[in-house]
Amino acid sequence: MTAADAAPALRCASRHSGPRDGEECGARARFRISCHARPPLVVCPQHLGPALLLAEGVLWPPEIALVR
């Protein structure tokens, strides 16, 4: 696989100030967090902690995978 064939990097799905804020983080996602009855969350290192503590449906103990 060459660099031209690589899939585009996933971007962090978190918001800077909260769920109603229109400004998305946009940083490269490094983690995927499994959720119950929801699609997994993809987040950057900065938003990993807040997502684990505040996001709805996060499994406990959390299931976290690295995103490449």
DRENKOL-662255 format. One record per residue: x, y, z of N, C-alpha, C in turn; residue in one letter; residue number from 0. Coordinates in Angstrom, 2 decimals. Example, Ala and Ser with C-alpha at 12.3 -4.5 7.8 and 13.67 -1.06 7.14 Angstrom:
2
<r <13.19, -5.69, 7.80>, <12.30, -4.50, 7.80>, <13.20, -3.30, 7.80>, 'a', 0>
<r <12.85, -2.25, 7.08>, <13.67, -1.06, 7.14>, <12.90, 0.03, 7.87>, 's', 1>
//
This chain:
68
<r <0.84, -1.17, 0.00>, <0.00, 0.00, 0.00>, <0.89, 1.24, 0.00>, 'm', 0>
<r <0.60, 2.16, -0.88>, <1.37, 3.40, -0.96>, <0.63, 4.52, -0.24>, 't', 1>
<r <1.30, 5.66, -0.10>, <0.67, 6.80, 0.55>, <-0.56, 7.27, -0.24>, 'a', 2>
<r <-0.54, 7.13, -1.55>, <-1.66, 7.55, -2.38>, <-2.88, 6.64, -2.17>, 'a', 3>
<r <-2.64, 5.36, -1.80>, <-3.72, 4.41, -1.58>, <-4.30, 4.47, -0.18>, 'd', 4>
<r <-3.62, 5.13, 0.74>, <-4.04, 5.16, 2.14>, <-5.37, 5.91, 2.29>, 'a', 5>
<r <-6.19, 5.43, 3.21>, <-7.47, 6.10, 3.49>, <-7.19, 7.41, 4.22>, 'a', 6>
<r <-8.06, 8.41, 4.05>, <-7.86, 9.66, 4.77>, <-7.96, 9.44, 6.28>, 'p', 7>
<r <-7.22, 10.24, 7.03>, <-7.21, 10.10, 8.48>, <-8.56, 10.47, 9.07>, 'a', 8>
<r <-8.99, 9.73, 10.08>, <-10.21, 10.05, 10.79>, <-9.99, 11.30, 11.63>, 'l', 9>
<r <-11.02, 12.10, 11.78>, <-10.94, 13.34, 12.57>, <-11.75, 13.18, 13.85>, 'r', 10>
<r <-11.30, 13.85, 14.90>, <-11.95, 13.80, 16.21>, <-13.39, 14.30, 16.09>, 'c', 11>
<r <-14.31, 13.57, 16.70>, <-15.73, 13.90, 16.62>, <-16.18, 14.82, 17.75>, 'a', 12>
<r <-15.28, 15.25, 18.62>, <-15.65, 16.09, 19.77>, <-15.79, 17.55, 19.38>, 's', 13>
<r <-16.48, 18.27, 20.22>, <-16.65, 19.72, 20.05>, <-15.77, 20.42, 21.07>, 'r', 14>
<r <-15.36, 21.65, 20.77>, <-14.49, 22.38, 21.69>, <-15.19, 22.79, 22.98>, 'h', 15>
<r <-16.39, 23.34, 22.90>, <-17.05, 23.88, 24.09>, <-18.23, 23.07, 24.57>, 's', 16>
<r <-18.72, 22.17, 23.79>, <-19.87, 21.36, 24.21>, <-20.65, 20.86, 23.01>, 'g', 17>
<r <-21.68, 20.07, 23.27>, <-22.43, 19.44, 22.18>, <-23.17, 20.43, 21.27>, 'p', 18>
<r <-23.49, 21.61, 21.77>, <-24.22, 22.59, 20.95>, <-23.29, 23.55, 20.21>, 'r', 19>
<r <-22.02, 23.49, 20.53>, <-21.04, 24.36, 19.87>, <-20.82, 23.86, 18.45>, 'd', 20>
<r <-20.78, 24.75, 17.49>, <-20.61, 24.36, 16.10>, <-19.17, 24.15, 15.70>, 'g', 21>
<r <-18.23, 24.40, 16.61>, <-16.81, 24.29, 16.28>, <-16.27, 22.92, 16.65>, 'e', 22>
<r <-16.00, 22.09, 15.64>, <-15.48, 20.75, 15.89>, <-13.99, 20.80, 16.15>, 'e', 23>
<r <-13.49, 19.80, 16.84>, <-12.07, 19.72, 17.16>, <-11.25, 19.62, 15.87>, 'c', 24>
<r <-11.50, 18.60, 15.06>, <-10.81, 18.46, 13.79>, <-9.43, 17.85, 13.86>, 'g', 25>
<r <-8.91, 17.59, 15.07>, <-7.59, 16.96, 15.19>, <-7.68, 15.51, 14.74>, 'a', 26>
<r <-6.55, 14.95, 14.41>, <-6.52, 13.56, 13.96>, <-6.92, 12.62, 15.10>, 'r', 27>
<r <-7.88, 11.75, 14.84>, <-8.35, 10.80, 15.85>, <-7.30, 9.71, 16.05>, 'a', 28>
<r <-7.07, 9.36, 17.30>, <-6.11, 8.31, 17.65>, <-6.76, 7.14, 18.38>, 'r', 29>
<r <-8.01, 7.35, 18.88>, <-8.68, 6.32, 19.66>, <-10.10, 6.10, 19.18>, 'f', 30>
<r <-10.56, 4.85, 19.30>, <-11.95, 4.49, 19.01>, <-12.51, 3.88, 20.29>, 'r', 31>
<r <-13.61, 4.45, 20.79>, <-14.23, 4.01, 22.03>, <-15.53, 3.30, 21.69>, 'i', 32>
<r <-15.68, 2.05, 22.14>, <-16.91, 1.29, 21.88>, <-18.04, 1.82, 22.75>, 's', 33>
<r <-19.24, 1.86, 22.16>, <-20.43, 2.33, 22.87>, <-21.56, 1.32, 22.71>, 'c', 34>
<r <-22.48, 1.32, 23.68>, <-23.63, 0.43, 23.64>, <-24.71, 1.04, 22.75>, 'h', 35>
<r <-25.15, 0.29, 21.75>, <-26.24, 0.67, 20.84>, <-25.98, 1.99, 20.12>, 'a', 36>
<r <-24.73, 2.31, 19.89>, <-24.34, 3.52, 19.17>, <-23.08, 3.21, 18.37>, 'r', 37>
<r <-22.80, 4.00, 17.36>, <-21.53, 3.81, 16.65>, <-20.37, 4.20, 17.57>, 'p', 38>
<r <-19.20, 3.64, 17.35>, <-18.06, 3.99, 18.20>, <-17.66, 5.45, 18.05>, 'p', 39>
<r <-17.12, 6.01, 19.12>, <-16.62, 7.38, 19.11>, <-15.18, 7.37, 18.64>, 'l', 40>
<r <-14.79, 8.28, 17.80>, <-13.39, 8.45, 17.42>, <-12.94, 9.80, 17.96>, 'v', 41>
<r <-11.88, 9.77, 18.77>, <-11.43, 10.99, 19.45>, <-9.91, 11.12, 19.41>, 'v', 42>
<r <-9.47, 12.36, 19.61>, <-8.04, 12.64, 19.71>, <-7.60, 12.44, 21.17>, 'c', 43>
<r <-6.29, 12.46, 21.45>, <-5.83, 12.29, 22.83>, <-6.39, 13.34, 23.79>, 'p', 44>
<r <-6.58, 14.56, 23.34>, <-7.10, 15.63, 24.18>, <-8.53, 15.36, 24.65>, 'q', 45>
<r <-9.33, 14.69, 23.85>, <-10.73, 14.45, 24.18>, <-11.01, 13.03, 24.67>, 'h', 46>
<r <-9.98, 12.21, 24.84>, <-10.18, 10.84, 25.31>, <-10.79, 10.82, 26.70>, 'l', 47>
<r <-10.22, 11.55, 27.64>, <-10.73, 11.58, 29.02>, <-12.16, 12.09, 29.11>, 'g', 48>
<r <-12.44, 13.28, 28.54>, <-13.81, 13.78, 28.60>, <-14.82, 12.83, 27.93>, 'p', 49>
<r <-14.44, 12.19, 26.85>, <-15.35, 11.26, 26.18>, <-15.65, 10.06, 27.06>, 'a', 50>
<r <-14.63, 9.53, 27.74>, <-14.85, 8.39, 28.62>, <-15.77, 8.75, 29.79>, 'l', 51>
<r <-15.63, 9.96, 30.30>, <-16.42, 10.37, 31.46>, <-17.81, 10.87, 31.12>, 'l', 52>
<r <-17.98, 11.53, 29.98>, <-19.22, 12.26, 29.72>, <-20.06, 11.76, 28.55>, 'l', 53>
<r <-19.49, 10.99, 27.65>, <-20.25, 10.56, 26.47>, <-21.29, 9.51, 26.84>, 'a', 54>
<r <-22.40, 9.52, 26.13>, <-23.48, 8.56, 26.39>, <-23.15, 7.20, 25.79>, 'e', 55>
<r <-23.49, 6.15, 26.52>, <-23.38, 4.79, 26.02>, <-22.00, 4.18, 26.04>, 'g', 56>
<r <-21.02, 4.82, 26.66>, <-19.67, 4.25, 26.72>, <-19.70, 3.02, 27.61>, 'v', 57>
<r <-19.13, 1.93, 27.12>, <-19.10, 0.68, 27.88>, <-18.17, 0.81, 29.08>, 'l', 58>
<r <-18.50, 0.08, 30.17>, <-17.62, 0.08, 31.33>, <-17.39, -1.34, 31.77>, 'w', 59>
<r <-16.15, -1.79, 31.87>, <-14.94, -1.03, 31.61>, <-14.86, -0.65, 30.13>, 'p', 60>
<r <-14.23, 0.49, 29.84>, <-14.21, 0.98, 28.46>, <-13.40, 0.07, 27.54>, 'p', 61>
<r <-13.85, -0.01, 26.30>, <-13.13, -0.74, 25.25>, <-12.54, 0.32, 24.32>, 'e', 62>
<r <-11.23, 0.49, 24.38>, <-10.54, 1.52, 23.61>, <-9.59, 0.85, 22.63>, 'i', 63>
<r <-9.63, 1.27, 21.38>, <-8.73, 0.74, 20.36>, <-7.97, 1.90, 19.72>, 'a', 64>
<r <-6.74, 1.65, 19.34>, <-5.96, 2.66, 18.63>, <-6.42, 2.72, 17.17>, 'l', 65>
<r <-6.47, 3.92, 16.63>, <-6.82, 4.15, 15.24>, <-5.53, 4.46, 14.50>, 'v', 66>
<r <-5.29, 3.82, 13.40>, <-4.06, 4.07, 12.63>, <-4.36, 4.85, 11.39>, 'r', 67>
//
